[in-house]
Amino acid sequence: MSKLFLILGTIFTVYYIGIILYAGVHASFAWFWLGLGAVCWLALAVCRVPALQAAFLRIPSGVRASAGVLLALGILIFLAAEGCIISGMAQSGKGSCDYLIVLGAQVKGTRVSRALKQRLDRAAEYLSENPKALVIVSGGQGSGEDITEAEAMEEYLLEAGIGQERIRKEEESVNTVQNIRFSRELMEGEEPSVGIVSNDFHIFRAVHIAKAQGIDASGIPAPTEIFMRPHYMTREAFALVKDLLRGNAVF
């Protein structure tokens, strides 16, 4: 077991460093990988240091068994969430939606991030193929952003050749639930057909948040960078469980 903890601890710690170098020190949820690494290093120490082994064995067996059951339950819930996320990644969207909602992501100053660029490129492709569709770019202004995400997204789509008359901006939202709720207020008609564009790992949750708000939306996934995919999918599993528990998303 000590070799396994050594390997896992090294992988998790190196991946954490990679995320920081790749996405910056403010990358959300990066601490999770550092925490996993720390747990593995602690487990390695328990395996190799007799005094720590003795201390671990002094913990009542019932407590250790309960912790094991909770850990196994947590892993099962995580795997179920990942299965849902993967199913969303396989969606292809419906043709000729009335409205396209492009969910916001980080803007660095006035420049769109890699993840947001991928969403916008996919949206521009869809809009070119479906000239009657209107697009709502959704996202407010967060820390480190000189303009709203919606404004940066609008500028990007204009440069991509999408006409101003087809773009509507939603600039107040700060999360996916608000993205969809506030975007719906900009739509005309009682039951417009809606497509939601986001990175593939985000599609399942976004579509089921829309469902909770009475919107029958289809997902239009944009690609995700391979290096960051494990990080985003892990973070998304926790976000999905949280939104389901709060009733923000429904099956």
Phi and psi restraints in degrees (value plus and minus 20) as a CYANA .aco file:
   2 SER   PHI     -82.1   -42.1
   2 SER   PSI     -56.6   -16.6
   3 LYS   PHI     -86.2   -46.2
   3 LYS   PSI     -59.2   -19.2
   4 LEU   PHI     -82.4   -42.4
   4 LEU   PSI     -65.5   -25.5
   5 PHE   PHI     -84.7   -44.7
   5 PHE   PSI     -55.8   -15.8
   6 LEU   PHI     -83.5   -43.5
   6 LEU   PSI     -66.0   -26.0
   7 ILE   PHI     -84.8   -44.8
   7 ILE   PSI     -67.8   -27.8
   8 LEU   PHI     -85.3   -45.3
   8 LEU   PSI     -62.3   -22.3
   9 GLY   PHI     -79.8   -39.8
   9 GLY   PSI     -60.6   -20.6
  10 THR   PHI     -86.9   -46.9
  10 THR   PSI     -64.7   -24.7
  11 ILE   PHI     -81.1   -41.1
  11 ILE   PSI     -68.4   -28.4
  12 PHE   PHI     -85.0   -45.0
  12 PHE   PSI     -60.3   -20.3
  13 THR   PHI     -88.8   -48.8
  13 THR   PSI     -63.6   -23.6
  14 VAL   PHI     -85.0   -45.0
  14 VAL   PSI     -58.3   -18.3
  15 TYR   PHI     -85.6   -45.6
  15 TYR   PSI     -59.2   -19.2
  16 TYR   PHI     -79.0   -39.0
  16 TYR   PSI     -66.1   -26.1
  17 ILE   PHI     -82.6   -42.6
  17 ILE   PSI     -60.2   -20.2
  18 GLY   PHI     -81.8   -41.8
  18 GLY   PSI     -61.5   -21.5
  19 ILE   PHI     -81.8   -41.8
  19 ILE   PSI     -64.0   -24.0
  20 ILE   PHI     -83.0   -43.0
  20 ILE   PSI     -62.7   -22.7
  21 LEU   PHI     -88.7   -48.7
  21 LEU   PSI     -53.9   -13.9
  22 TYR   PHI    -102.5   -62.5
  22 TYR   PSI     -64.1   -24.1
  23 ALA   PHI    -131.6   -91.6
  23 ALA   PSI     -27.6    12.4
  24 GLY   PHI      80.9   120.9
  24 GLY   PSI     143.3   183.3
  25 VAL   PHI     -88.1   -48.1
  25 VAL   PSI     -38.4     1.6
  26 HIS   PHI    -114.9   -74.9
  26 HIS   PSI      -7.9    32.1
  27 ALA   PHI     -78.4   -38.4
  27 ALA   PSI     103.7   143.7
  28 SER   PHI     -88.6   -48.6
  28 SER   PSI     121.4   161.4
  29 PHE   PHI      51.7    91.7
  29 PHE   PSI     -16.1    23.9
  30 ALA   PHI     -81.7   -41.7
  30 ALA   PSI     -49.7    -9.7
  31 TRP   PHI     -77.0   -37.0
  31 TRP   PSI     -45.7    -5.7
  32 PHE   PHI     -79.4   -39.4
  32 PHE   PSI     -63.2   -23.2
  33 TRP   PHI     -89.6   -49.6
  33 TRP   PSI     -55.9   -15.9
  34 LEU   PHI     -85.7   -45.7
  34 LEU   PSI     -59.4   -19.4
  35 GLY   PHI     -84.2   -44.2
  35 GLY   PSI     -62.9   -22.9
  36 LEU   PHI     -81.0   -41.0
  36 LEU   PSI     -61.8   -21.8
  37 GLY   PHI     -81.2   -41.2
  37 GLY   PSI     -62.6   -22.6
  38 ALA   PHI     -83.2   -43.2
  38 ALA   PSI     -59.7   -19.7
  39 VAL   PHI     -82.5   -42.5
  39 VAL   PSI     -61.9   -21.9
  40 CYS   PHI     -85.9   -45.9
  40 CYS   PSI     -60.6   -20.6
  41 TRP   PHI     -85.2   -45.2
  41 TRP   PSI     -57.7   -17.7
  42 LEU   PHI     -85.9   -45.9
  42 LEU   PSI     -62.6   -22.6
  43 ALA   PHI     -82.8   -42.8
  43 ALA   PSI     -58.2   -18.2
  44 LEU   PHI     -81.9   -41.9
  44 LEU   PSI     -62.1   -22.1
  45 ALA   PHI     -83.6   -43.6
  45 ALA   PSI     -59.7   -19.7
  46 VAL   PHI     -83.2   -43.2
  46 VAL   PSI     -58.5   -18.5
  47 CYS   PHI     -87.0   -47.0
  47 CYS   PSI     -52.3   -12.3
  48 ARG   PHI    -123.9   -83.9
  48 ARG   PSI     -35.6     4.4
  49 VAL   PHI    -129.1   -89.1
  49 VAL   PSI      92.9   132.9
  50 PRO   PHI     -75.1   -35.1
  50 PRO   PSI     -59.3   -19.3
  51 ALA   PHI     -83.5   -43.5
  51 ALA   PSI     -57.9   -17.9
  52 LEU   PHI     -91.0   -51.0
  52 LEU   PSI     -56.1   -16.1
  53 GLN   PHI     -81.3   -41.3
  53 GLN   PSI     -63.9   -23.9
  54 ALA   PHI     -82.8   -42.8
  54 ALA   PSI     -60.6   -20.6
  55 ALA   PHI     -85.2   -45.2
  55 ALA   PSI     -58.8   -18.8
  56 PHE   PHI     -85.3   -45.3
  56 PHE   PSI     -62.1   -22.1
  57 LEU   PHI     -90.0   -50.0
  57 LEU   PSI     -38.9     1.1
  58 ARG   PHI     -96.6   -56.6
  58 ARG   PSI     -33.7     6.3
  59 ILE   PHI     -87.8   -47.8
  59 ILE   PSI     110.4   150.4
  60 PRO   PHI     -71.5   -31.5
  60 PRO   PSI     119.6   159.6
  61 SER   PHI     -80.4   -40.4
  61 SER   PSI     -53.0   -13.0
  62 GLY   PHI     -84.7   -44.7
  62 GLY   PSI     -57.6   -17.6
  63 VAL   PHI     -86.6   -46.6
  63 VAL   PSI     -63.4   -23.4
  64 ARG   PHI     -84.8   -44.8
  64 ARG   PSI     -60.0   -20.0
  65 ALA   PHI     -86.1   -46.1
  65 ALA   PSI     -61.8   -21.8
  66 SER   PHI     -82.9   -42.9
  66 SER   PSI     -61.4   -21.4
  67 ALA   PHI     -82.5   -42.5
  67 ALA   PSI     -58.7   -18.7
  68 GLY   PHI     -85.3   -45.3
  68 GLY   PSI     -60.5   -20.5
  69 VAL   PHI     -84.5   -44.5
  69 VAL   PSI     -64.8   -24.8
  70 LEU   PHI     -82.9   -42.9
  70 LEU   PSI     -59.4   -19.4
  71 LEU   PHI     -83.8   -43.8
  71 LEU   PSI     -65.2   -25.2
  72 ALA   PHI     -82.9   -42.9
  72 ALA   PSI     -60.4   -20.4
  73 LEU   PHI     -84.0   -44.0
  73 LEU   PSI     -62.1   -22.1
  74 GLY   PHI     -81.6   -41.6
  74 GLY   PSI     -60.7   -20.7
  75 ILE   PHI     -85.6   -45.6
  75 ILE   PSI     -60.5   -20.5
  76 LEU   PHI     -83.5   -43.5
  76 LEU   PSI     -62.7   -22.7
  77 ILE   PHI     -84.2   -44.2
  77 ILE   PSI     -60.8   -20.8
  78 PHE   PHI     -82.4   -42.4
  78 PHE   PSI     -64.4   -24.4
  79 LEU   PHI     -85.3   -45.3
  79 LEU   PSI     -58.6   -18.6
  80 ALA   PHI     -83.8   -43.8
  80 ALA   PSI     -61.6   -21.6
  81 ALA   PHI     -83.2   -43.2
  81 ALA   PSI     -61.0   -21.0
  82 GLU   PHI     -84.7   -44.7
  82 GLU   PSI     -56.1   -16.1
  83 GLY   PHI     -81.7   -41.7
  83 GLY   PSI     -60.7   -20.7
  84 CYS   PHI     -83.7   -43.7
  84 CYS   PSI     -63.8   -23.8
  85 ILE   PHI     -80.6   -40.6
  85 ILE   PSI     -63.9   -23.9
  86 ILE   PHI     -84.2   -44.2
  86 ILE   PSI     -57.1   -17.1
  87 SER   PHI     -84.1   -44.1
  87 SER   PSI     -55.6   -15.6
  88 GLY   PHI     -88.1   -48.1
  88 GLY   PSI     -52.4   -12.4
  89 MET   PHI     -85.6   -45.6
  89 MET   PSI     -41.3    -1.3
  90 ALA   PHI    -108.4   -68.4
  90 ALA   PSI     -24.6    15.4
  91 GLN   PHI     -87.9   -47.9
  91 GLN   PSI     133.5   173.5
  92 SER   PHI    -145.0  -105.0
  92 SER   PSI     -21.9    18.1
  93 GLY   PHI      56.9    96.9
  93 GLY   PSI     146.1   186.1
  94 LYS   PHI    -118.2   -78.2
  94 LYS   PSI     128.7   168.7
  95 GLY   PHI     -95.6   -55.6
  95 GLY   PSI     127.8   167.8
  96 SER   PHI      36.7    76.7
  96 SER   PSI      35.4    75.4
  97 CYS   PHI     -92.5   -52.5
  97 CYS   PSI     133.4   173.4
  98 ASP   PHI     -89.9   -49.9
  98 ASP   PSI     -61.4   -21.4
  99 TYR   PHI    -152.8  -112.8
  99 TYR   PSI     123.7   163.7
 100 LEU   PHI    -135.5   -95.5
 100 LEU   PSI     104.9   144.9
 101 ILE   PHI    -122.8   -82.8
 101 ILE   PSI     101.0   141.0
 102 VAL   PHI    -121.8   -81.8
 102 VAL   PSI      94.3   134.3
 103 LEU   PHI     -95.8   -55.8
 103 LEU   PSI     116.6   156.6
 104 GLY   PHI     -92.0   -52.0
 104 GLY   PSI     140.5   180.5
 105 ALA   PHI    -168.7  -128.7
 105 ALA   PSI     159.5   199.5
 106 GLN   PHI     -75.4   -35.4
 106 GLN   PSI     118.2   158.2
 107 VAL   PHI    -135.1   -95.1
 107 VAL   PSI     110.0   150.0
 108 LYS   PHI    -117.6   -77.6
 108 LYS   PSI      76.6   116.6
 109 GLY   PHI      55.4    95.4
 109 GLY   PSI    -121.8   -81.8
 110 THR   PHI    -141.4  -101.4
 110 THR   PSI     -15.2    24.8
 111 ARG   PHI    -124.0   -84.0
 111 ARG   PSI     115.1   155.1
 112 VAL   PHI     -90.1   -50.1
 112 VAL   PSI     126.8   166.8
 113 SER   PHI     -96.2   -56.2
 113 SER   PSI     153.0   193.0
 114 ARG   PHI     -79.0   -39.0
 114 ARG   PSI     -66.4   -26.4
 115 ALA   PHI     -82.5   -42.5
 115 ALA   PSI     -61.6   -21.6
 116 LEU   PHI     -89.6   -49.6
 116 LEU   PSI     -56.4   -16.4
 117 LYS   PHI     -80.2   -40.2
 117 LYS   PSI     -61.0   -21.0
 118 GLN   PHI     -83.1   -43.1
 118 GLN   PSI     -59.9   -19.9
 119 ARG   PHI     -84.8   -44.8
 119 ARG   PSI     -63.7   -23.7
 120 LEU   PHI     -89.1   -49.1
 120 LEU   PSI     -56.9   -16.9
 121 ASP   PHI     -83.7   -43.7
 121 ASP   PSI     -60.3   -20.3
 122 ARG   PHI     -87.2   -47.2
 122 ARG   PSI     -59.7   -19.7
 123 ALA   PHI     -83.9   -43.9
 123 ALA   PSI     -63.4   -23.4
 124 ALA   PHI     -82.5   -42.5
 124 ALA   PSI     -58.4   -18.4
 125 GLU   PHI     -82.5   -42.5
 125 GLU   PSI     -66.0   -26.0
 126 TYR   PHI     -84.2   -44.2
 126 TYR   PSI     -64.1   -24.1
 127 LEU   PHI     -85.4   -45.4
 127 LEU   PSI     -53.1   -13.1
 128 SER   PHI     -88.5   -48.5
 128 SER   PSI     -54.9   -14.9
 129 GLU   PHI    -100.4   -60.4
 129 GLU   PSI     -41.1    -1.1
 130 ASN   PHI    -148.7  -108.7
 130 ASN   PSI      59.9    99.9
 131 PRO   PHI     -85.0   -45.0
 131 PRO   PSI     -34.0     6.0
 132 LYS   PHI    -108.7   -68.7
 132 LYS   PSI     -32.0     8.0
 133 ALA   PHI     -94.5   -54.5
 133 ALA   PSI     120.9   160.9
 134 LEU   PHI    -119.7   -79.7
 134 LEU   PSI     136.4   176.4
 135 VAL   PHI    -144.8  -104.8
 135 VAL   PSI     116.4   156.4
 136 ILE   PHI    -132.2   -92.2
 136 ILE   PSI      97.3   137.3
 137 VAL   PHI    -113.4   -73.4
 137 VAL   PSI     106.1   146.1
 138 SER   PHI    -144.7  -104.7
 138 SER   PSI     101.2   141.2
 139 GLY   PHI     144.6   184.6
 139 GLY   PSI     111.3   151.3
 140 GLY   PHI    -104.8   -64.8
 140 GLY   PSI    -180.2  -140.2
 141 GLN   PHI    -129.6   -89.6
 141 GLN   PSI     105.3   145.3
 142 GLY   PHI    -134.4   -94.4
 142 GLY   PSI    -191.5  -151.5
 143 SER   PHI     -83.3   -43.3
 143 SER   PSI     114.2   154.2
 144 GLY   PHI      60.3   100.3
 144 GLY   PSI     -14.8    25.2
 145 GLU   PHI    -129.6   -89.6
 145 GLU   PSI     103.8   143.8
 146 ASP   PHI    -100.6   -60.6
 146 ASP   PSI     -40.7    -0.7
 147 ILE   PHI    -156.8  -116.8
 147 ILE   PSI     150.2   190.2
 148 THR   PHI     -89.2   -49.2
 148 THR   PSI     134.0   174.0
 149 GLU   PHI     -79.9   -39.9
 149 GLU   PSI     -58.3   -18.3
 150 ALA   PHI     -81.4   -41.4
 150 ALA   PSI     -60.9   -20.9
 151 GLU   PHI     -85.5   -45.5
 151 GLU   PSI     -63.7   -23.7
 152 ALA   PHI     -82.9   -42.9
 152 ALA   PSI     -58.0   -18.0
 153 MET   PHI     -87.6   -47.6
 153 MET   PSI     -61.1   -21.1
 154 GLU   PHI     -80.3   -40.3
 154 GLU   PSI     -66.6   -26.6
 155 GLU   PHI     -80.2   -40.2
 155 GLU   PSI     -59.7   -19.7
 156 TYR   PHI     -84.9   -44.9
 156 TYR   PSI     -64.5   -24.5
 157 LEU   PHI     -88.0   -48.0
 157 LEU   PSI     -55.4   -15.4
 158 LEU   PHI     -82.0   -42.0
 158 LEU   PSI     -62.4   -22.4
 159 GLU   PHI     -87.2   -47.2
 159 GLU   PSI     -45.2    -5.2
 160 ALA   PHI    -102.5   -62.5
 160 ALA   PSI     -21.3    18.7
 161 GLY   PHI      76.9   116.9
 161 GLY   PSI     -10.3    29.7
 162 ILE   PHI    -104.2   -64.2
 162 ILE   PSI     108.5   148.5
 163 GLY   PHI     -85.4   -45.4
 163 GLY   PSI     123.0   163.0
 164 GLN   PHI     -75.3   -35.3
 164 GLN   PSI     -56.7   -16.7
 165 GLU   PHI     -86.4   -46.4
 165 GLU   PSI     -33.8     6.2
 166 ARG   PHI    -116.8   -76.8
 166 ARG   PSI     -24.1    15.9
 167 ILE   PHI    -129.2   -89.2
 167 ILE   PSI     110.8   150.8
 168 ARG   PHI    -141.7  -101.7
 168 ARG   PSI     123.1   163.1
 169 LYS   PHI    -129.7   -89.7
 169 LYS   PSI     114.8   154.8
 170 GLU   PHI    -138.6   -98.6
 170 GLU   PSI      92.1   132.1
 171 GLU   PHI    -137.6   -97.6
 171 GLU   PSI      -2.3    37.7
 172 GLU   PHI    -130.5   -90.5
 172 GLU   PSI     -40.3    -0.3
 173 SER   PHI     -92.4   -52.4
 173 SER   PSI     130.6   170.6
 174 VAL   PHI    -146.6  -106.6
 174 VAL   PSI     -20.6    19.4
 175 ASN   PHI    -174.3  -134.3
 175 ASN   PSI     155.5   195.5
 176 THR   PHI     -84.3   -44.3
 176 THR   PSI     -58.5   -18.5
 177 VAL   PHI     -79.0   -39.0
 177 VAL   PSI     -65.9   -25.9
 178 GLN   PHI     -91.4   -51.4
 178 GLN   PSI     -56.6   -16.6
 179 ASN   PHI     -68.2   -28.2
 179 ASN   PSI     -70.6   -30.6
 180 ILE   PHI     -96.4   -56.4
 180 ILE   PSI     -62.5   -22.5
 181 ARG   PHI     -82.6   -42.6
 181 ARG   PSI     -67.8   -27.8
 182 PHE   PHI     -91.8   -51.8
 182 PHE   PSI     -51.4   -11.4
 183 SER   PHI     -87.5   -47.5
 183 SER   PSI     -56.8   -16.8
 184 ARG   PHI     -79.8   -39.8
 184 ARG   PSI     -52.4   -12.4
 185 GLU   PHI     -87.4   -47.4
 185 GLU   PSI     -37.2     2.8
 186 LEU   PHI    -113.7   -73.7
 186 LEU   PSI     -21.0    19.0
 187 MET   PHI    -114.6   -74.6
 187 MET   PSI     131.4   171.4
 188 GLU   PHI    -124.4   -84.4
 188 GLU   PSI     129.2   169.2
 189 GLY   PHI      75.5   115.5
 189 GLY   PSI     132.6   172.6
 190 GLU   PHI     -95.3   -55.3
 190 GLU   PSI     -60.1   -20.1
 191 GLU   PHI    -154.7  -114.7
 191 GLU   PSI      48.0    88.0
 192 PRO   PHI     -89.7   -49.7
 192 PRO   PSI     131.2   171.2
 193 SER   PHI    -100.3   -60.3
 193 SER   PSI     113.6   153.6
 194 VAL   PHI    -147.6  -107.6
 194 VAL   PSI     115.3   155.3
 195 GLY   PHI    -136.0   -96.0
 195 GLY   PSI     118.4   158.4
 196 ILE   PHI    -133.1   -93.1
 196 ILE   PSI     103.2   143.2
 197 VAL   PHI    -123.9   -83.9
 197 VAL   PSI     105.4   145.4
 198 SER   PHI    -177.0  -137.0
 198 SER   PSI     156.6   196.6
 199 ASN   PHI     -86.1   -46.1
 199 ASN   PSI     129.7   169.7
 200 ASP   PHI     -74.4   -34.4
 200 ASP   PSI     -56.9   -16.9
 201 PHE   PHI     -86.2   -46.2
 201 PHE   PSI     -39.0     1.0
 202 HIS   PHI    -115.6   -75.6
 202 HIS   PSI     -31.6     8.4
 203 ILE   PHI     -84.0   -44.0
 203 ILE   PSI     -67.1   -27.1
 204 PHE   PHI     -77.8   -37.8
 204 PHE   PSI     -69.3   -29.3
 205 ARG   PHI     -84.5   -44.5
 205 ARG   PSI     -62.9   -22.9
 206 ALA   PHI     -81.7   -41.7
 206 ALA   PSI     -64.8   -24.8
 207 VAL   PHI     -84.4   -44.4
 207 VAL   PSI     -58.1   -18.1
 208 HIS   PHI    -101.3   -61.3
 208 HIS   PSI     -41.1    -1.1
 209 ILE   PHI     -88.7   -48.7
 209 ILE   PSI     -62.9   -22.9
 210 ALA   PHI     -80.2   -40.2
 210 ALA   PSI     -60.6   -20.6
 211 LYS   PHI     -81.1   -41.1
 211 LYS   PSI     -59.7   -19.7
 212 ALA   PHI     -84.3   -44.3
 212 ALA   PSI     -43.2    -3.2
 213 GLN   PHI    -117.1   -77.1
 213 GLN   PSI      -9.9    30.1
 214 GLY   PHI      61.0   101.0
 214 GLY   PSI      -0.6    39.4
 215 ILE   PHI    -127.7   -87.7
 215 ILE   PSI     103.9   143.9
 216 ASP   PHI    -109.5   -69.5
 216 ASP   PSI      67.9   107.9
 217 ALA   PHI    -125.3   -85.3
 217 ALA   PSI     135.1   175.1
 218 SER   PHI    -133.5   -93.5
 218 SER   PSI     130.9   170.9
 219 GLY   PHI    -112.8   -72.8
 219 GLY   PSI     119.5   159.5
 220 ILE   PHI    -144.2  -104.2
 220 ILE   PSI      73.7   113.7
 221 PRO   PHI     -96.7   -56.7
 221 PRO   PSI     118.6   158.6
 222 ALA   PHI    -120.8   -80.8
 222 ALA   PSI     136.2   176.2
 223 PRO   PHI     -87.9   -47.9
 223 PRO   PSI     143.6   183.6
 224 THR   PHI    -146.5  -106.5
 224 THR   PSI     120.5   160.5
 225 GLU   PHI     -82.5   -42.5
 225 GLU   PSI     114.4   154.4
 226 ILE   PHI     -79.1   -39.1
 226 ILE   PSI     -64.0   -24.0
 227 PHE   PHI     -81.5   -41.5
 227 PHE   PSI     -58.4   -18.4
 228 MET   PHI    -107.6   -67.6
 228 MET   PSI     -28.8    11.2
 229 ARG   PHI     -77.4   -37.4
 229 ARG   PSI     -67.6   -27.6
 230 PRO   PHI     -78.5   -38.5
 230 PRO   PSI     -58.4   -18.4
 231 HIS   PHI     -85.2   -45.2
 231 HIS   PSI     -70.4   -30.4
 232 TYR   PHI     -83.6   -43.6
 232 TYR   PSI     -61.1   -21.1
 233 MET   PHI     -88.2   -48.2
 233 MET   PSI     -55.9   -15.9
 234 THR   PHI     -87.4   -47.4
 234 THR   PSI     -67.7   -27.7
 235 ARG   PHI     -79.5   -39.5
 235 ARG   PSI     -60.4   -20.4
 236 GLU   PHI     -85.2   -45.2
 236 GLU   PSI     -54.2   -14.2
 237 ALA   PHI     -80.7   -40.7
 237 ALA   PSI     -63.7   -23.7
 238 PHE   PHI     -86.8   -46.8
 238 PHE   PSI     -60.1   -20.1
 239 ALA   PHI     -84.8   -44.8
 239 ALA   PSI     -58.2   -18.2
 240 LEU   PHI     -84.8   -44.8
 240 LEU   PSI     -67.0   -27.0
 241 VAL   PHI     -80.9   -40.9
 241 VAL   PSI     -62.9   -22.9
 242 LYS   PHI     -80.6   -40.6
 242 LYS   PSI     -65.9   -25.9
 243 ASP   PHI     -88.4   -48.4
 243 ASP   PSI     -54.4   -14.4
 244 LEU   PHI     -86.1   -46.1
 244 LEU   PSI     -61.9   -21.9
 245 LEU   PHI     -86.5   -46.5
 245 LEU   PSI     -53.7   -13.7
 246 ARG   PHI    -104.1   -64.1
 246 ARG   PSI     -27.7    12.3
 247 GLY   PHI      61.4   101.4
 247 GLY   PSI     -10.1    29.9
 248 ASN   PHI     -93.1   -53.1
 248 ASN   PSI     -43.6    -3.6
 249 ALA   PHI    -151.7  -111.7
 249 ALA   PSI     127.0   167.0
 250 VAL   PHI    -155.7  -115.7
 250 VAL   PSI     135.7   175.7
